[in-house]
Amino acid sequence: MLGRGRGLRAVLTAGFAAWLIGVVVIAILRVSGGGPSLAALACTPDRLVDGHLLTLLSSALPVGRLPFGEIAGLAVAAYAVWRLAGIAVVWLVGLAAHIGCTLVAYAALGLLWLADRGLAGDAVRRSDYGISAIWLGLLGYLSAALWHSNHRLAVGIGATSAVASLALAPVAGTMTTAEHLLALVIGWLLPMTLPALRPRAALRRSLSP
C-alpha cells in the first residue's frame, strides 16, 4: 500500500512537471511568434455549450500577459502547497480553481444572456485561457491553510492576491477579474471545508512564528 502511494505521488509529480514544461514551451513559442493558435486551445462559453469540454483543460496551457512572471509565481505557489500538503492537493486545488471559476462565471454569464442578450455582448465568444486561476487558487489555499500557524502571512497572501486582482481589472477586464476572485475563493474554501486537504500537522507547526 505504501509503495502504491509513492507510485501515485511520482505519477502526479511527473504529470505536473510535464504540464509546467508544456506551459513554458508554448510561452516561448508564442513570444517568438509561433506555437499553437489560441483558437485551438482557449475555452469560450459558446464552445463549451457546443460540447468542447476538453478546452476546459487545454485553456490552461497558454499564458496571458507577462507569461514568465506568471509561470514563476505559479511555480513558487505550487511548491509551497506541495510542501504543506503534497502533490495531490496541488492537482486538486489547481483543477478545482481553474475549472470551478470558469463554470461559475459562465453560468452567471448564461443567466445574464437569458435576461438580456445585449448585456452579455461578445463575452460568450471571448477566448478564455491562462494559468492565473490555478495560481490564485493555490494562493487562496495557502491563505487558508496557513491561518492557524501564521496569521500575518495568511492574511498577507490573501489580501495581496485580492487587491492585485482588483487593481488589474482595467487591464484584465470584468469577466477575467471575476474569475480570478472566484479562483481565490475556491482555493481558500477547500481546506476550510475538506479536512483531507488540510496541511500536514508537522509542517504546519514548523511554520509557526
Helices and strands as residue ranges (DSSP letters): H 2-31, H 38-41, H 45-49, H 55-58, H 67-85, H 87-115, H 117-120, G 121-125, H 132-145, H 151-167, H 169-172, H 174-193, G 195-197, H 201-206
